[in-house]
């Protein structure tokens, strides 16, 4: 009886537990594969902020081009 217990324990530890871990992490990886709604919203906010900053930089460069034509050569 004791030998059978060790055999079942060895089978459990070498086959069942690793298989359960692999299946568990495959499921986790599939869930984490895409972006969450919160991540998508944050990415959209960052994209809009970047567009606004780009617009401001372009406006500042236009102003500098009009008022100080040689400013690009100084930088």
N, CA and C atoms as an extended XYZ file, in Angstrom:
225
Properties=species:S:1:pos:R:3:atomname:S:1:resname:S:1:resid:I:1 pbc="F F F"
N         0.820       -1.194        0.000 N   UNK     1
C         0.000        0.000        0.000 CA  UNK     1
C         0.865        1.259        0.000 C   UNK     1
N         1.962        1.197        0.745 N   UNK     2
C         2.844        2.354        0.826 CA  UNK     2
C         3.520        2.641       -0.526 C   UNK     2
N         3.872        1.588       -1.238 N   UNK     3
C         4.491        1.744       -2.557 CA  UNK     3
C         3.534        2.379       -3.544 C   UNK     3
N         2.276        2.030       -3.438 N   UNK     4
C         1.275        2.604       -4.339 CA  UNK     4
C         1.078        4.091       -4.058 C   UNK     4
N         1.152        4.482       -2.811 N   UNK     5
C         1.021        5.887       -2.442 CA  UNK     5
C         2.155        6.707       -3.046 C   UNK     5
N         3.378        6.172       -2.954 N   UNK     6
C         4.517        6.873       -3.537 CA  UNK     6
C         4.387        6.950       -5.057 C   UNK     6
N         3.902        5.904       -5.671 N   UNK     7
C         3.715        5.889       -7.123 CA  UNK     7
C         2.698        6.944       -7.534 C   UNK     7
N         1.570        7.009       -6.839 N   UNK     8
C         0.549        8.011       -7.153 CA  UNK     8
C         1.067        9.426       -6.915 C   UNK     8
N         1.846        9.591       -5.860 N   UNK     9
C         2.414       10.900       -5.564 CA  UNK     9
C         3.399       11.325       -6.654 C   UNK     9
N         4.219       10.401       -7.107 N   UNK    10
C         5.188       10.702       -8.176 CA  UNK    10
C         4.460       11.038       -9.469 C   UNK    10
N         3.433       10.288       -9.818 N   UNK    11
C         2.655       10.574      -11.027 CA  UNK    11
C         1.982       11.932      -10.910 C   UNK    11
N         1.436       12.213       -9.756 N   UNK    12
C         0.791       13.499       -9.533 CA  UNK    12
C         1.785       14.642       -9.715 C   UNK    12
N         2.967       14.521       -9.122 N   UNK    13
C         3.953       15.595       -9.174 CA  UNK    13
C         4.633       15.731      -10.535 C   UNK    13
N         4.728       14.641      -11.290 N   UNK    14
C         5.436       14.719      -12.572 CA  UNK    14
C         4.517       14.962      -13.758 C   UNK    14
N         3.231       14.642      -13.626 N   UNK    15
C         2.327       14.782      -14.766 CA  UNK    15
C         1.224       15.799      -14.497 C   UNK    15
N         0.476       15.604      -13.454 N   UNK    16
C        -0.733       16.394      -13.224 CA  UNK    16
C        -0.409       17.838      -12.854 C   UNK    16
N         0.485       18.054      -11.907 N   UNK    17
C         0.799       19.413      -11.461 CA  UNK    17
C         1.415       20.251      -12.587 C   UNK    17
N         2.453       19.749      -13.313 N   UNK    18
C         2.980       20.569      -14.415 CA  UNK    18
C         1.932       20.867      -15.492 C   UNK    18
N         1.105       19.891      -15.817 N   UNK    19
C         0.056       20.107      -16.807 CA  UNK    19
C        -0.928       21.171      -16.333 C   UNK    19
N        -1.320       21.119      -15.077 N   UNK    20
C        -2.232       22.122      -14.525 CA  UNK    20
C        -1.595       23.509      -14.557 C   UNK    20
N        -0.303       23.597      -14.227 N   UNK    21
C         0.386       24.895      -14.272 CA  UNK    21
C         0.451       25.435      -15.696 C   UNK    21
N         0.786       24.580      -16.644 N   UNK    22
C         0.863       25.011      -18.042 CA  UNK    22
C        -0.487       25.518      -18.526 C   UNK    22
N        -1.530       24.764      -18.261 N   UNK    23
C        -2.867       25.193      -18.696 CA  UNK    23
C        -3.299       26.483      -18.002 C   UNK    23
N        -2.953       26.632      -16.745 N   UNK    24
C        -3.280       27.857      -16.017 CA  UNK    24
C        -2.612       29.069      -16.661 C   UNK    24
N        -1.311       28.963      -16.948 N   UNK    25
C        -0.607       30.113      -17.503 CA  UNK    25
C        -0.965       30.372      -18.958 C   UNK    25
N        -1.322       29.359      -19.706 N   UNK    26
C        -1.808       29.586      -21.073 CA  UNK    26
C        -3.084       30.421      -21.021 C   UNK    26
N        -3.964       30.102      -20.096 N   UNK    27
C        -5.195       30.872      -19.933 CA  UNK    27
C        -4.891       32.318      -19.544 C   UNK    27
N        -3.956       32.509      -18.627 N   UNK    28
C        -3.578       33.865      -18.214 CA  UNK    28
C        -2.982       34.648      -19.363 C   UNK    28
N        -2.131       34.023      -20.174 N   UNK    29
C        -1.500       34.713      -21.300 CA  UNK    29
C        -2.535       35.121      -22.339 C   UNK    29
N        -3.522       34.263      -22.559 N   UNK    30
C        -4.573       34.611      -23.524 CA  UNK    30
C        -5.407       35.787      -23.034 C   UNK    30
N        -5.666       35.842      -21.738 N   UNK    31
C        -6.430       36.962      -21.175 CA  UNK    31
C        -5.649       38.259      -21.275 C   UNK    31
N        -4.357       38.207      -21.054 N   UNK    32
C        -3.522       39.408      -21.032 CA  UNK    32
C        -3.057       39.819      -22.420 C   UNK    32
N        -3.418       39.069      -23.439 N   UNK    33
C        -2.926       39.337      -24.781 CA  UNK    33
C        -3.376       40.702      -25.313 C   UNK    33
N        -4.594       41.079      -25.065 N   UNK    34
C        -5.123       42.332      -25.571 CA  UNK    34
C        -5.070       43.435      -24.527 C   UNK    34
N        -5.422       44.635      -24.961 N   UNK    35
C        -5.471       45.766      -24.051 CA  UNK    35
C        -6.826       45.813      -23.355 C   UNK    35
N        -6.797       46.222      -22.107 N   UNK    36
C        -8.059       46.398      -21.402 CA  UNK    36
C        -8.696       47.704      -21.860 C   UNK    36
N        -9.947       47.893      -21.522 N   UNK    37
C       -10.648       49.127      -21.897 CA  UNK    37
C        -9.961       50.333      -21.267 C   UNK    37
N        -9.486       50.173      -20.046 N   UNK    38
C        -8.776       51.266      -19.359 CA  UNK    38
C        -7.464       51.603      -20.072 C   UNK    38
N        -6.735       50.573      -20.518 N   UNK    39
C        -5.489       50.798      -21.249 CA  UNK    39
C        -5.751       51.492      -22.586 C   UNK    39
N        -6.805       51.084      -23.271 N   UNK    40
C        -7.151       51.713      -24.550 CA  UNK    40
C        -7.502       53.184      -24.348 C   UNK    40
N        -8.246       53.499      -23.290 N   UNK    41
C        -8.606       54.890      -23.010 CA  UNK    41
C        -7.367       55.713      -22.685 C   UNK    41
N        -6.465       55.154      -21.879 N   UNK    42
C        -5.237       55.860      -21.533 CA  UNK    42
C        -4.393       56.105      -22.785 C   UNK    42
N        -4.316       55.123      -23.669 N   UNK    43
C        -3.570       55.281      -24.907 CA  UNK    43
C        -4.186       56.362      -25.789 C   UNK    43
N        -5.504       56.403      -25.855 N   UNK    44
C        -6.203       57.433      -26.623 CA  UNK    44
C        -5.936       58.821      -26.036 C   UNK    44
N        -5.955       58.945      -24.716 N   UNK    45
C        -5.663       60.228      -24.063 CA  UNK    45
C        -4.235       60.686      -24.366 C   UNK    45
N        -3.300       59.760      -24.290 N   UNK    46
C        -1.900       60.099      -24.587 CA  UNK    46
C        -1.765       60.539      -26.036 C   UNK    46
N        -2.463       59.846      -26.947 N   UNK    47
C        -2.413       60.203      -28.362 CA  UNK    47
C        -2.961       61.620      -28.576 C   UNK    47
N        -4.068       61.948      -27.940 N   UNK    48
C        -4.642       63.288      -28.085 CA  UNK    48
C        -3.712       64.350      -27.493 C   UNK    48
N        -3.102       64.068      -26.346 N   UNK    49
C        -2.147       65.004      -25.744 CA  UNK    49
C        -0.963       65.241      -26.677 C   UNK    49
N        -0.472       64.192      -27.289 N   UNK    50
C         0.662       64.319      -28.211 CA  UNK    50
C         0.280       65.164      -29.426 C   UNK    50
N        -0.924       64.967      -29.931 N   UNK    51
C        -1.383       65.777      -31.071 CA  UNK    51
C        -1.470       67.257      -30.683 C   UNK    51
N        -1.999       67.538      -29.475 N   UNK    52
C        -2.085       68.934      -29.029 CA  UNK    52
C        -0.694       69.541      -28.867 C   UNK    52
N         0.226       68.783      -28.297 N   UNK    53
C         1.599       69.304      -28.130 CA  UNK    53
C         2.260       69.559      -29.478 C   UNK    53
N         2.024       68.663      -30.422 N   UNK    54
C         2.584       68.855      -31.758 CA  UNK    54
C         2.033       70.131      -32.396 C   UNK    54
N         0.754       70.355      -32.211 N   UNK    55
C         0.130       71.567      -32.744 CA  UNK    55
C         0.734       72.816      -32.101 C   UNK    55
N         0.957       72.772      -30.794 N   UNK    56
C         1.548       73.922      -30.090 CA  UNK    56
C         2.976       74.183      -30.541 C   UNK    56
N         3.748       73.115      -30.711 N   UNK    57
C         5.138       73.280      -31.167 CA  UNK    57
C         5.152       73.889      -32.559 C   UNK    57
N         4.259       73.420      -33.426 N   UNK    58
C         4.198       73.987      -34.775 CA  UNK    58
C         3.826       75.468      -34.740 C   UNK    58
N         2.896       75.829      -33.864 N   UNK    59
C         2.507       77.232      -33.738 CA  UNK    59
C         3.674       78.068      -33.225 C   UNK    59
N         4.407       77.553      -32.228 N   UNK    60
C         5.567       78.289      -31.707 CA  UNK    60
C         6.658       78.434      -32.768 C   UNK    60
N         6.878       77.403      -33.562 N   UNK    61
C         7.879       77.491      -34.622 CA  UNK    61
C         7.470       78.517      -35.674 C   UNK    61
N         6.179       78.579      -35.975 N   UNK    62
C         5.689       79.573      -36.938 CA  UNK    62
C         5.915       80.986      -36.403 C   UNK    62
N         5.609       81.203      -35.134 N   UNK    63
C         5.820       82.517      -34.517 CA  UNK    63
C         7.302       82.877      -34.542 C   UNK    63
N         8.147       81.927      -34.162 N   UNK    64
C         9.590       82.195      -34.168 CA  UNK    64
C        10.101       82.459      -35.582 C   UNK    64
N         9.600       81.731      -36.560 N   UNK    65
C        10.021       81.962      -37.946 CA  UNK    65
C         9.684       83.381      -38.388 C   UNK    65
N         8.534       83.907      -37.943 N   UNK    66
C         8.126       85.256      -38.319 CA  UNK    66
C         8.937       86.319      -37.578 C   UNK    66
N         9.179       86.090      -36.288 N   UNK    67
C         9.825       87.124      -35.474 CA  UNK    67
C        11.343       87.029      -35.457 C   UNK    67
N        11.886       85.845      -35.506 N   UNK    68
C        13.338       85.652      -35.469 CA  UNK    68
C        13.697       84.649      -36.569 C   UNK    68
N        13.869       85.125      -37.801 N   UNK    69
C        14.057       84.212      -38.930 CA  UNK    69
C        15.284       83.286      -38.801 C   UNK    69
N        16.315       83.691      -38.134 N   UNK    70
C        17.539       82.895      -38.054 CA  UNK    70
C        17.602       82.014      -36.792 C   UNK    70
N        16.519       81.807      -36.101 N   UNK    71
C        16.550       81.090      -34.823 CA  UNK    71
C        16.973       79.633      -34.975 C   UNK    71
N        16.670       79.017      -36.115 N   UNK    72
C        17.031       77.598      -36.303 CA  UNK    72
C        18.541       77.417      -36.418 C   UNK    72
N        19.233       78.403      -36.931 N   UNK    73
C        20.679       78.295      -37.084 CA  UNK    73
C        21.405       78.436      -35.751 C   UNK    73
N        20.761       79.084      -34.766 N   UNK    74
C        21.372       79.299      -33.454 CA  UNK    74
C        21.298       78.040      -32.583 C   UNK    74
N        20.318       77.224      -32.822 N   UNK    75
C        20.095       76.061      -31.949 CA  UNK    75
C        20.999       74.936      -32.250 C   UNK    75
